Amino acid sequence: MDISIQNLGKSYGLQKAVDGISFDVKTGEILGFLGPNGAGKTTTMKMICNYITIDQGDVIIGGKSVKTGELKKYIGYLPENNPLYLEMPVIDYLEFCAALQQVPKAQIPDRVRQMVRLCGLNVEKHKKIAELSKGYRQRVGLAQAMIHDPEILILDEPTTGLDPNQIVEIRELIRQLGRQKTVILSTHILPEVEATCDRILIINRGKIVADGTADTLRKQSQGQQVIRIKIDDANTESAFQALSGLPSVGMVDIIDGTNGRFEIQSKPEMTANKDIFLLCAKNNWILSESIPFETKLEDIFRDLTLN
Amino acid sequence: MNPVWTITKREFNSFFDSLVAYILLFAFLGFSGFFTWLYGADIFIRKEADLQVFFSIAFWTLFFFIPAITMRQLAEEKKTGTIEMLLTKAVTDRQVVVGKFLSCLLLVCVALLFTLPYYISVAQLGNIDHGATICGYFGLILMSAAYIGIGLFASSITNNQIVAFLLALFIGIFFHFIFNFIASASTGMLGEIFDTLSLSRHYESIIRGVLDTKDIIYFLSIVFISLVLAEINISKRG
């Protein structure tokens, strides 16, 4: 099922939490939802799940508006702080959720067993949720979101509180699920978005500020290609002069004069690699390192949201 | 399975998972039993084979007992955020409210079931009026339904259980005796209006063995209005 968000808006008093955002998510796509605290991520997710009322615009899932309230059973939702009935044992809780999501009674034990296996809850399944650690509670939260095999998964910070091994497992799980389902997940952990998501959406103050894959975002924010090189057996000063003189090179920085390290920024829409290599070959310099410098997602994020 | 019943079952079980159900059953049966059989104007002083004593005691014990079971119903869900998890499942606000209402009513019915030995004992002791007694139990259930409705409404307003408890008692006290008090103190139209509003008047007429549709409609409309208000309250979020 595709999700189409059309000019969605929500205000709290005078403050616009979500300010007319529009985007589409297709089946088989994992969308990473990024933004600083208070950007409107959670509000948007709550509106998609029809938990809070929509002030403006609409969310259309599979051709139907969520305002009808009929779409809840197609959505699996993991709320932000993962609220659970602490007094219930894990198995009972999952059975309760399955029954509420209209899983046929005969299939409930099977689904619960699958979820327990999938989320690694086997050891803890008879404990009360209150007795579980944060990581295990998070797994229960994921299990309850997926219990009815929903078409759409909305996960608000799914990996908080998990240990590194579990994070890898959950990411893998989300990737797998993402092949047939529509997934929207929000997170603060930027490498996670790169590892899991097909597409990244950054919002700030209720507005979309970036939309694309990690690569396209990088290209957009970075502009020119940057490489770091190391040249052995060369006089720093003459190497600097020669490099600056190349037609494709925009700017040269000496990082470490004694070791011959430079940072080179190409001119717009040009790559300097070839020219640099030929220059070194001509002068018998040894080009011992050449590292394309990637802008980190963190920097893009900071650029777009700090203003 | 109907979502209402799924919720009712979970809520009912959760009474017994925590100590709430045991403590309240114990307190209810303890108080009611003590005053019915052992102390004050008890059955032996009255020397009549009926449960009027129990019915007037239960009228008060349930009045305190019910806000204690309804206070957490919605207030706690709101405080811990579980209401978000619940309402994003394939259920409507109404189904949640009705499910919780039924679970509380079921718990009260269990409490009343434990007083059946009173009925049996008195029936052994003398010639009990079965009609009036069954009518009395029916009245207790109707009254409980009304207070559960009020309790759920109070619980839907706040996310603090103590506030919900006190608010339920505060609203309840008007129905329980203030309206009655005003009705006896005033005459004419005003007296009649408060007479109609007073829960105790309707209750008294039922436990006397007179089953009037007016009384039944009275109780059911309190249930209906308070549940609708509770539903409206939980639908206002974010």
Boltz contact constraints between the chains, C-beta under 6 A:
constraints:
  - contact:
      token1: [A, 49]
      token2: [B, 88]
      max_distance: 6.0
  - contact:
      token1: [A, 51]
      token2: [B, 84]
      max_distance: 6.0
  - contact:
      token1: [A, 51]
      token2: [B, 87]
      max_distance: 6.0
  - contact:
      token1: [A, 51]
      token2: [B, 88]
      max_distance: 6.0
  - contact:
      token1: [A, 52]
      token2: [B, 237]
      max_distance: 6.0
  - contact:
      token1: [A, 52]
      token2: [B, 238]
      max_distance: 6.0
  - contact:
      token1: [A, 72]
      token2: [B, 90]
      max_distance: 6.0
  - contact:
      token1: [A, 73]
      token2: [B, 90]
      max_distance: 6.0
  - contact:
      token1: [A, 77]
      token2: [B, 88]
      max_distance: 6.0
  - contact:
      token1: [A, 79]
      token2: [B, 84]
      max_distance: 6.0
  - contact:
      token1: [A, 79]
      token2: [B, 85]
      max_distance: 6.0
  - contact:
      token1: [A, 81]
      token2: [B, 81]
      max_distance: 6.0
  - contact:
      token1: [A, 83]
      token2: [B, 80]
      max_distance: 6.0
  - contact:
      token1: [A, 83]
      token2: [B, 81]
      max_distance: 6.0
  - contact:
      token1: [A, 83]
      token2: [B, 82]
      max_distance: 6.0
  - contact:
      token1: [A, 83]
      token2: [B, 85]
      max_distance: 6.0
  - contact:
      token1: [A, 85]
      token2: [B, 82]
      max_distance: 6.0
  - contact:
      token1: [A, 87]
      token2: [B, 14]
      max_distance: 6.0
  - contact:
      token1: [A, 87]
      token2: [B, 17]
      max_distance: 6.0
  - contact:
      token1: [A, 87]
      token2: [B, 18]
      max_distance: 6.0
  - contact:
      token1: [A, 96]
      token2: [B, 10]
      max_distance: 6.0
  - contact:
      token1: [A, 99]
      token2: [B, 1]
      max_distance: 6.0
  - contact:
      token1: [A, 99]
      token2: [B, 6]
      max_distance: 6.0
  - contact:
      token1: [A, 100]
      token2: [B, 3]
      max_distance: 6.0
  - contact:
      token1: [A, 100]
      token2: [B, 6]
      max_distance: 6.0
  - contact:
      token1: [A, 100]
      token2: [B, 89]
      max_distance: 6.0
  - contact:
      token1: [A, 100]
      token2: [B, 91]
      max_distance: 6.0
  - contact:
      token1: [A, 101]
      token2: [B, 89]
      max_distance: 6.0
  - contact:
      token1: [A, 101]
      token2: [B, 90]
      max_distance: 6.0
  - contact:
      token1: [A, 102]
      token2: [B, 90]
      max_distance: 6.0
